[in-house]
Each structure stands twice: as C-alpha cells, then as structure tokens.
C-alpha cells in the first residue's frame, strides 16, 4: 500500500498540548514561588502587629494586603492545577488517537500498491483520518481508539465504558468537540469530496467507515448508522465485496488520488489566508483601540 500524509493534525494537536502543559507547569511553579514569598510576608506582617491590634484582632493594612495576595495565589494555583489535569487528559486522548491511526495504518500496510492511503485529508466541512483508494472503491475512514462498547441509533452515537467485571461505569456521547457524531466525522467530508470528484470527471460514491482499533473495543446495537460501515476489523474496509463499485484502473486511481491532494491543498490555502486575515484584523483593531 502506498501511504502519504497530507496533514498530521492529530500529531500537531499532541505537540501543542505538550507545549501548553510545559507552559502551565512553569506557571504553576512560579505561582508556588510567589505563594511562598507572600506567606512569609503575611507572617511578618502579623508579627509586626501591635499588642492592642492582636488583642482586638485588628488587621493592619500590610496584613490585609498580604492576605489578599495569598488568597489570589491560592486561587491561581487551583486554576492552574485544574488546567493541568484537563490538558493531561486531553493529551492522553490525542495520544490514543495517534495510536489508533498507527494501528489502522500498520494493519493495512501489507496491502498491494493497488491501494493508496492518504492520511489527514481536510476540506471545508471537516477532516477525516484517512482516504483509501482501491481497485473498486474509495473510502473516507474515521479511526477511533476508545476502549468501549459503541452503540448507534440513527444520529445518536454513544459508548459505554466497563470495569473489569463487565459493569457499565460510564456512558458518553460518541461525538467530537463540535458535537458531531463519529459517523458525521467521516460522512460530512466524504460528501464534499464526492462532489469535488464528480465535478472533475469521477462521479463515484465515496464510501464511509468508522473503525474502532482498540483491542478491547466492541460493538453494541448498530442501527441506521448513516455510514456504510462500523467495524472493529480494519480489513473489513478493504475486503468486504458488498461495497465495491466499478473497476478503477491504475490511471484512474492515480487521478483520483491527485484530485484528493488538490482538494486538500486548496482548502489548506484558504484556511491559511483566513488565519492571516484574522491576525491582520486583530492587529489593526488593537492599534485603533490604543490610539483612542
């Protein structure tokens, strides 16, 4: 199988979260240093309090100021600790995503060069983990590494996590950060890609799949899933004949792969221009405010 990475958005997220964790750890350490000094200042202010003030529990201005700083730093430390926990949890999830994609890619890597694997395809409506182009089919595949039991009923996707005894300990929606279920993560970009291919001479169906690659993942009730395939077996994507379309020659497969690359690049360029324009607008806005 020919493998090509169009974009490594999961890897980039992992690097960004690692950097944020490092920054937050440094911030937390500085808060602790400041708290140590503020606590010493508070103790010194209390010792300087006169006998009458101690008797009637009247705090000096210096003591009140030091107490306020200590309380503010306690709050800052609590927020930084919570953020650290949130970032670590998110990074663990991203690391799971990386492992899941690697497992999927590794399992399929022994396929012949009749298959092309394009990782990290993105268009205007979203991104999908892989586009697979084979002798008789084109697939948009979303890969998940959850150790859970997945259920689907139409637009409702959810998963259950079990303890070692098999009891359900948690039930959560199977959605991304934008609230789109896992099926939509594959089908939304696939339909846009399908339209693009059709306008460029390839009116074919882009098949959609959600693949669970964690060895302890399983499927529960799967009904009206609105994607072609939900499976725990990566090979079902490429070996199930019921999803085959017309024969695609090597020339056609290469042309489809190039169209996928082109579509990815043009949307990437549009996003870059929007980010640049947004940054310029922010800088201009800041100048205007500062000059008023």
C-alpha positions in Angstrom: 0.0 0.0 0.0 1.2 3.5 -0.9 1.0 5.7 2.2 1.1 9.5 2.1 0.5 12.0 4.9 -1.4 15.1 3.7 -1.6 16.6 7.2 -0.8 15.4 10.7 -3.5 17.3 12.6 -3.5 14.8 15.5 0.2 14.9 15.9 0.1 18.7 15.7 -2.5 18.8 18.5 -0.4 16.5 20.6 2.7 18.8 20.2 0.6 21.8 21.0 -0.9 20.2 24.1 2.6 19.2 25.2 3.8 22.7 24.9 0.8 24.0 26.8 1.5 21.5 29.6 5.1 22.7 29.8 4.0 26.3 29.9 1.4 25.6 32.6 3.9 23.6 34.7 6.2 26.6 34.6 3.4 28.9 35.5 2.4 26.7 38.4 5.9 26.6 39.7 6.1 30.4 39.6 2.8 30.7 41.5 4.2 28.4 44.2 7.3 30.6 44.5 5.2 33.7 44.8 2.9 32.0 47.3 5.9 31.0 49.5 7.1 34.7 49.5 3.6 36.0 50.1 3.1 33.6 53.0 6.4 34.8 54.5 5.2 38.5 54.1 1.9 37.7 55.8 3.7 36.1 58.7 6.0 39.1 59.0 3.0 41.5 58.9 1.3 39.5 61.7 4.4 39.6 63.9 4.6 43.4 63.4 1.0 43.8 64.6 0.9 45.8 67.9 -0.4 44.3 71.2 -3.8 46.1 71.0 -4.3 45.1 67.4 -3.6 41.5 68.4 -5.9 41.7 71.4 -8.8 43.1 69.4 -7.9 41.1 66.2 -7.5 44.3 64.1 -5.5 43.6 61.0 -3.0 46.2 59.6 -3.1 47.4 56.0 0.1 45.4 55.3 -1.5 42.3 56.7 -4.7 42.7 54.7 -2.7 43.3 51.6 -0.6 40.2 52.2 -3.6 38.1 53.0 -5.3 39.2 49.7 -2.2 38.2 47.7 -2.1 34.8 49.4 -5.8 34.2 48.6 -5.3 35.3 45.0 -2.3 33.0 44.6 -4.2 30.1 46.1 -7.0 30.6 43.5 -4.4 30.9 40.7 -2.7 27.6 41.8 -6.1 25.8 42.0 -7.0 27.0 38.4 -3.5 26.0 37.1 -3.8 22.6 38.7 -7.2 22.1 37.1 -5.9 23.2 33.8 -3.0 20.8 34.1 -5.4 17.9 34.7 -7.6 18.9 31.8 -4.6 19.3 29.4 -3.1 15.9 30.5 -6.5 14.2 30.0 -6.8 15.8 26.5 -3.3 14.8 25.6 -3.9 11.2 26.6 -7.0 11.2 24.4 -4.9 12.6 21.5 -2.2 10.0 22.2 -4.8 7.4 21.9 -5.9 8.8 18.6 -2.3 8.7 17.3 -2.0 5.0 18.4 -5.4 4.2 16.8 -4.4 5.7 13.5 -1.0 4.0 13.6 -2.6 0.6 14.3 -5.0 1.1 11.4 -2.3 2.1 9.1 0.0 -0.7 10.2 -2.7 -3.4 9.8 -3.3 -2.3 6.2 0.3 -1.6 5.3 0.7 -5.1 3.7 -1.9 -4.4 1.0 -0.6 -4.2 -2.5 0.2 -0.9 -4.3 -3.2 -1.1 -5.8 -4.2 0.7 -2.7 -3.3 4.3 -1.8 -3.7 5.6 1.8 -3.9 9.4 2.1 -3.8 10.5 5.8 -5.2 13.6 7.3 -7.5 14.8 4.4 -9.4 18.0 5.2 -11.9 20.1 3.3 -14.3 22.9 4.1 -16.6 20.9 6.4 -14.1 18.8 8.4 -11.2 16.4 8.4 -11.1 12.7 8.2 -8.3 10.3 9.3 -7.8 8.5 6.0 -8.9 8.4 2.4 -8.4 4.9 0.9 -8.3 4.5 -2.8 -8.5 0.9 -4.1 -9.2 -1.2 -7.2 -13.0 -0.9 -6.8 -13.7 1.6 -4.1 -12.8 4.9 -2.4 -13.3 5.2 1.3 -13.3 8.0 3.9 -12.4 6.4 7.2 -12.6 7.8 10.8 -10.5 5.8 13.3 -11.2 5.6 17.0 -9.2 4.1 19.8 -11.7 4.1 22.6 -11.7 1.1 24.9 -15.5 1.0 24.9 -18.7 -0.6 23.6 -20.2 1.6 20.8 -23.9 1.9 20.1 -25.6 3.7 17.2 -29.2 4.6 16.6 -29.5 7.0 13.7 -27.9 10.3 14.6 -27.5 9.1 18.2 -24.0 7.7 18.8 -22.8 6.8 22.3 -20.3 4.4 24.0 -20.1 2.6 27.3 -17.0 2.1 29.4 -16.9 -1.1 31.5 -15.0 -2.1 34.6 -13.1 -5.4 34.9 -16.3 -7.2 36.0 -18.1 -6.0 32.8 -20.3 -3.5 34.6 -21.0 -0.2 32.9 -19.2 2.6 34.7 -19.7 5.5 32.2 -21.9 6.3 29.2 -20.9 9.2 27.0 -21.9 10.6 23.6 -19.7 9.5 20.8 -19.1 13.0 19.4 -16.2 15.3 18.6 -15.6 18.8 20.1 -18.1 20.3 17.7 -20.8 17.9 18.8 -20.7 15.9 15.5 -21.1 12.1 16.0 -18.3 9.8 14.8 -20.3 8.9 11.7 -20.6 12.6 10.6 -16.8 13.0 11.1 -16.5 10.6 8.1 -19.6 11.3 6.1 -19.5 15.1 6.0 -16.1 15.4 4.4 -16.8 12.4 2.2 -19.9 14.0 0.7 -17.9 17.2 -0.1 -15.1 15.1 -1.6 -17.6 13.1 -3.6 -19.0 16.4 -5.1 -15.5 17.5 -5.9 -14.6 14.3 -7.6 -17.8 14.3 -9.6 -17.2 17.8 -10.9 -13.8 16.6 -12.1 -14.8 13.6 -14.0 -15.2 10.9 -11.4 -18.9 10.6 -10.4 -18.4 7.8 -7.9 -19.6 7.0 -4.4 -17.1 7.7 -1.6 -17.8 5.0 1.0 -17.6 5.9 4.7 -16.4 3.9 7.7 -15.8 4.3 11.4 -13.2 1.8 12.6 -12.5 1.0 16.3 -8.9 -0.2 16.6 -8.6 -0.7 20.4 -8.3 -4.4 21.1 -10.8 -4.1 23.9 -13.4 -2.1 21.8 -16.7 -3.8 20.8 -19.9 -3.0 19.0 -23.3 -2.9 20.7 -26.6 -2.1 18.9 -25.8 -0.6 15.5 -28.9 0.7 13.7 -29.4 3.2 10.9 -25.8 4.3 11.3 -25.8 6.6 8.2 -22.3 5.4 7.2 -21.5 2.4 5.1 -19.6 0.5 7.8 -19.0 0.5 11.5 -16.4 -2.2 12.5 -13.6 -3.3 14.8 -11.8 -5.0 11.9 -9.7 -2.7 9.6 -9.7 -5.4 6.9 -13.4 -5.3 6.5 -13.0 -1.9 4.9 -10.9 -3.3 2.1 -12.1 -6.9 1.8 -15.8 -6.6 2.0 -17.1 -7.0 -1.6 -20.5 -5.6 -0.8 -19.2 -2.1 -1.1 -17.4 -2.5 -4.4 -18.2 -0.2 -7.3 -16.9 -0.3 -10.8 -13.4 -1.3 -11.7 -10.9 1.6 -11.3 -7.8 1.4 -13.5 -4.4 2.4 -12.1 -4.6 5.6 -14.2 -8.0 6.4 -12.7 -6.8 5.6 -9.1 -3.8 7.9 -9.6 -6.0 10.7 -11.0 -8.4 10.3 -8.0 -5.5 10.5 -5.6 -4.2 13.6 -7.2 -7.7 15.2 -7.0 -7.8 14.4 -3.3 -4.4 16.1 -2.9 -5.5 19.1 -4.8 -8.7 19.5 -2.8 -6.8 19.2 0.4 -4.3 21.8 -0.7 -6.8 24.3 -1.9 -8.7 24.2 1.4 -5.5 24.4 3.4 -4.6 27.5 1.5 -8.0 29.0 2.2 -7.6 28.3 5.9 -4.1 29.9 5.8 -5.5 33.0 4.2 -8.3 33.3 6.7 -5.9 32.9 9.6 -3.7 35.6 8.1 -6.6 37.9 7.5 -7.9 37.3 11.1 -4.4 38.1 12.5 -4.1 41.3 10.5 -7.6 42.4 11.6 -6.7 41.8 15.2 -3.6 43.8 15.0 -5.4 46.6 13.2 -8.2 46.6 15.8 -5.6 46.7 18.6 -4.0 49.8 17.1 -7.2 51.6 16.8 -8.2 50.9 20.4 -4.8 52.0 21.6 -4.9 55.3 19.7 -8.3 56.4 21.1 
